[in-house]
Amino acid sequence: MPIDSTRLEELQIVRRIRETVRRWWGVELSFTDARGLVLDQGKGIIVPPQNRICTACLGDREGLRRCNESIEKALQKLSAGTELLGPCHMGLEIVGTPISFAGVRQGSLFACGFLVQEKARHARDRAVSTVKALSLPVVQPEAAFESVQRIEAREVPRLADLMDTTVEEIDAYHAAVAEREKRIHDLQEELEGRYRFADIIGKSEPMRRLYGLLDKLVASDVTVLIHGENGTGKELIARALHFSGPRKDKQFVAQNCSALNDQLLESELFGHLKGSFTGATRDKPGLFKVADGGTFFLDEVADMSAAMQVKLLRVLQEGTFVPVGGTKPEKVDVRIIAASNKDLREAVLRREFREDLFYRLHVVALEVPALRERLADLPLLVQHFLDGVAQRTAKPRKRLHRELMATFYEWHWPGNVRELENEIERLCVLAGDTDVIPPELRAPWPTKAPENGAHLAALVQRGLGSDLATAVEALEKELIETGLRETRGNRSRLAKRLGVSRTTLIKKIREYGIAE
């Protein structure tokens, strides 16, 4: 960090020491850069010592050059601490001390234009002859020499102590500035890089393929459709695209389309005007308006009704929407990233999703791999979540017993990365103060979860011989019972996984008399 003399002179300790040195000895303290060049003179500011000889010399072009040359050569001799460096070209004293930051020499603090009392007599002839040689406008050089400030030899250590103190304060100031700037830089990196690809944990082959595609998309503004099971990190992918792309300085807005009914979702997305429906006591801007200029992440887009799909299509085609209760279209510039845990192509074939909307969303498709497809990433993910728990609780990081870790490879992780994160947090809580989480704390999973296809085939086979309604009911009941066990009774999570509303799920649980 180069020396900024203007900023240093604003430090109270520097001002006070400079004033003390000036008052006690009539000497000026100044700064040089790492090469020994006087900083203030580069700005056209010259403060000469309080004597007629130095004032005349600094006002002369050749005299100024020789003064700077003397200072530069003297300060090159500095090693550590304050030193009396010998006479300048006039025979007057120079004292200096190096300024270093992080072990690197950045400049010097120096004082010159004075005499040590005990050596003053020997310096007279040199000063007078130099004045005459340079033809400086000094009347009676011998008398002018007597105006040069004298410092007794016993006072020189006091001057040196004050200069050392000044440099120590400067070093502390620059350390504080460097720390503050590092903190600002770290915060900016955290803000801008919070959702960089480095935060999407994984080095497996499926993840490397995903990173390669993300690298091609970050600089663009293209609409992206993300496919993946619940808990795979679809929103994290969307955030990474936003915060690494050209819209990173604007808003990122996320909305789960299955969380609200049509009326509430329309109001949430497009806003409403006061009085447009019961309870609309004021105008409310919609999330599309909030996301204007930024990115809007629409999760579980397959759960939108046909009417809402039409309205979303209009935003994608024309960039306009009409608030609930309004008549005037509003224009927005929003990048859309949509996500679904369902196959939208099949939904189009079943006429559950508009084909034109599908192609508007399906400009670029990303497939986020399930955790069971990238088990090689388990150690990285486990360490990441253990670090997160340690950071939140301000306790030492725990680790998993190797037998417990081995069971993680046997489970098919229906809840994916989110399930793993919740499991790590559960284990850390149950482990208490134990550093190594023992295998007996493992969740009561089956030794090996059945493959989805085989499991469904078994259920279908069991339903053969029954009428269709009975077979469907049996399948629904089995799926709900299995899901409740795997999600440990989390109805909201299971509802998302099954693609139904929470209300519908609760109704089915009661209808089938399922014990939780």
Secondary structure, DSSP 8 states (H G I E B T S, - for coil): ----HHHHHTSHHHHHHHHHHHHHH---EEEEETTS-BHHHHTT-----SSHHHHHHHTSHHHHHHHHHHHHHHHTT--SS-EEEEE-TTS-EEEEEEEEETTEEEEEEEEEEEEEGGGHHHHHHHHHHHHHHTT---SSHHHHHTTSEEE-GGGHHHHHHHHHHHHHHHHHHHHHHHHHHHHHHHHHHHHHHTTSGGGS---SHHHHHHHHHHHHHTT----EEEE--TTS-HHHHHHHHHHTSTTTTS-EEEEETTSS-HHHHHHHHHEE-TTSSTT--S-EE-HHHHTTTSEEEEETGGGS-HHHHHHHHHHHHHSEE--BT--S-EE---EEEEEESS-HHHHHHTTSS-HHHHHHHTTEEEE---GGG-GGGHHHHHHHHHHHHHHHHTS---EE-HHHHHHHTT---TTHHHHHHHHHHHHHHHHTT-SEE-GGGS----SS---HHHHHHHHHHHHTTS-HHHHHHHHHHHHHHHHHHHTTT-HHHHHHHHTS-HHHHHHHHHHHT---
